[in-house]
Amino acid sequence: MSEGARVVIELDREAAACIAAAAKTRGVSVGDYVRDIAVNQARRDIRASEHDVIALTPEQQLELWKALQESPQLTDEQRRLGAIIRGEA
């Protein structure tokens, strides 16, 4: 992208209202808020990728933790494969 490039995004009303409210809490314009948040997140993502690290937000961490806590339901094919690997088939 060139210096001073514009980025256009489409938001639904709820997302636009949420961003406007967040910008207001920081006392900045919507454009400044979106730019600051996007640039900071992009920098974190780049740093993480340079070190082969998966960077997750607190919400993403919680979702991953929840998913890891669930016991998977194996399919019949997976059970058969497990039996083959264990030498039971």
C-alpha positions as CSV (number, residue, x, y, z in Angstrom):
1,M,0.0,0.0,0.0
2,S,1.2,3.5,-0.6
3,E,1.8,6.1,2.0
4,G,-1.4,7.6,3.2
5,A,-3.5,4.8,1.7
6,R,-7.2,4.6,2.5
7,V,-8.8,1.5,3.8
8,V,-12.6,1.2,3.5
9,I,-14.6,-1.3,5.6
10,E,-18.3,-2.1,5.8
11,L,-19.9,-2.5,9.2
12,D,-23.3,-3.4,10.3
13,R,-25.1,-0.9,12.6
14,E,-24.3,-2.8,15.8
15,A,-20.5,-2.9,15.0
16,A,-20.4,0.7,13.9
17,A,-22.2,1.8,17.2
18,C,-19.8,-0.4,19.2
19,I,-16.8,1.2,17.6
20,A,-18.2,4.7,18.0
21,A,-18.9,4.1,21.7
22,A,-15.4,2.7,22.2
23,A,-13.8,5.7,20.5
24,K,-15.9,8.1,22.6
25,T,-14.7,6.4,25.8
26,R,-11.1,7.1,24.7
27,G,-11.9,10.6,23.6
28,V,-10.8,10.1,20.0
29,S,-12.5,10.1,16.6
30,V,-13.8,6.8,15.1
31,G,-11.1,7.0,12.5
32,D,-8.3,7.5,15.0
33,Y,-9.7,4.7,17.2
34,V,-9.9,2.2,14.3
35,R,-6.4,3.1,13.0
36,D,-4.8,2.8,16.5
37,I,-6.5,-0.5,17.3
38,A,-5.8,-2.0,13.8
39,V,-2.2,-0.9,13.7
40,N,-1.4,-2.1,17.2
41,Q,-3.0,-5.5,16.5
42,A,-1.2,-5.8,13.2
43,R,2.1,-5.1,15.0
44,R,1.3,-7.8,17.6
45,D,0.4,-10.3,14.9
46,I,3.6,-9.6,13.0
47,R,5.8,-9.9,16.1
48,A,4.1,-13.2,17.0
49,S,4.5,-14.6,13.6
50,E,8.2,-13.8,13.6
51,H,8.6,-16.0,16.7
52,D,6.2,-18.8,15.6
53,V,3.8,-17.9,18.4
54,I,0.0,-17.9,18.2
55,A,-1.2,-14.7,19.7
56,L,-4.7,-14.9,21.0
57,T,-7.0,-12.3,22.6
58,P,-8.4,-13.1,26.0
59,E,-11.7,-14.1,24.4
60,Q,-9.9,-16.4,21.9
61,Q,-7.9,-18.0,24.8
62,L,-11.1,-18.8,26.6
63,E,-12.7,-20.3,23.5
64,L,-9.6,-22.5,23.0
65,W,-9.5,-23.5,26.6
66,K,-13.2,-24.5,26.4
67,A,-12.7,-26.5,23.2
68,L,-9.7,-28.3,24.8
69,Q,-11.9,-29.2,27.9
70,E,-14.5,-31.0,25.8
71,S,-14.2,-34.7,25.2
72,P,-14.3,-35.4,21.5
73,Q,-16.9,-37.8,20.1
74,L,-15.0,-40.3,18.0
75,T,-16.6,-41.7,14.8
76,D,-16.7,-45.4,14.2
77,E,-13.9,-45.0,11.7
78,Q,-11.7,-43.3,14.3
79,R,-12.4,-46.1,16.8
80,R,-11.5,-48.7,14.2
81,L,-8.3,-46.9,13.4
82,G,-7.4,-46.7,17.1
83,A,-8.0,-50.5,17.3
84,I,-5.7,-51.0,14.3
85,I,-3.0,-48.8,15.8
86,R,-3.2,-50.6,19.2
87,G,-3.0,-54.0,17.4
88,E,-6.5,-55.0,18.4
89,A,-7.9,-55.4,14.9
